[in-house]
């Protein structure tokens, strides 16, 4: 089994307490910056306000228009990437080393001095409404809405992170500014720098730019853990314009910091995590019901990690496809895996990980994931060691402990008349109307 050791990095603290991590790589004249804050959609006061606020950071500052910012970014041959998740948000970019300081100063201006001009706010708000209205026709999104609404009913995780048409229509500039002030006053900022940079110079510039943020002891609230599910549940979103049923079936699972997570990762891979997985082999290769079926572990909601299976099948195959997935879920919980299936899955996980550490930006993403999860950067090395030493017997205990086919949520989008009678076998078959 290949070995992985996380590269050496240095840790620094700015004058106001912001943590800085520098991962050097002198192999290319390229550098990267990620400015992260633990502030995300769980802090929405109105659905979508944090995401809209983040999207406006590059649309004007106290001294620059949106056009000025776009022109400066293009002149450096870079892009500012903005990501707003459930529990954290970030602004990042990759640039030639010679542009490290000007890119960092421009990024700092956008983050610290955003102006939220009336015309830019209105333009971005209307664009968000248009995008969301279009997305509502997507069968996959509609199935996801039915699934999430049921899995996290009544919890903040069930709200629409990107907003609803109604919430976006009601949003006002003042709400965005209020969210921005909360974002700026967050004490849990951290910055990751990668690539070919001189450490002392990088820290000096970062302190010059982000050290200006007032020191704060304010810690944003955390989401409470959702109530554990007990028993099956089902839901659907009607879509009369499609001859397909999009299925989403899943269960809650353990956090990646749990000692058994490596085993759950392997089990998900066997079940639906790659082309040769069980459900893709049956539904696509043997039955021909779908172009592809798969599963993944969703860790975006740290208190609500899930194993989720998805597939789009012809509506005439809906009942049988659900039955196949549920049967394989039971097998995953009760039957010991074979040596060859374990070896094949382990090789796949290790190989895909090797391809995820090729660039400084990928290493920064690994570091960021570890930091957000509250684990050390050698976490991934530990996971690989556990995978290398896993046996069918050791995996058997994890199957019995963490695969729970009796607590699944079975959701779908498609024709109401077809879906509801089928889903009543697995719960109340609640109809969800995506907004």
Secondary structure, 3 states (H helix, E strand, C coil): CCCCCCCCCEEEECCCCCEEEEEECCCCCEEEEEEEECCCHHHCCCCCHHHHHHHCCCCEECCCEHHHHHHHHHHCCCCCEEEECCCCEEEEEEEEHHHHHHHHHHHHHHHHCECCCHHHHHHHHHHHHHHHHHHCCCHHHHHHHHHHHHHCCCCHHHCCCCCCHHHHHHCCHHHHHHHHHHHHCCCCEEEEEEECCCHHHHHHHHHHHHCCCCCCCCCCCCCCCCCCCCCCEEEEEECCCCCEEEEEEEEECCCCCCCCHHHHHHHHHHHHHCCCCHHHHHHHHHCCCCCCEEEEEECCCCCCCEEEEEEEEEHHHHHHHHHHHHHHHHHHHHCCCCHHHHHHHHHHHHHHHHCCCCCHHHHHHHHHHHHHHCCCCCHHHHHHHHHHHCCHHHHHHHHHHHCCHHHCEEEEEECHHHHHHHHHHHCCCEECCCC
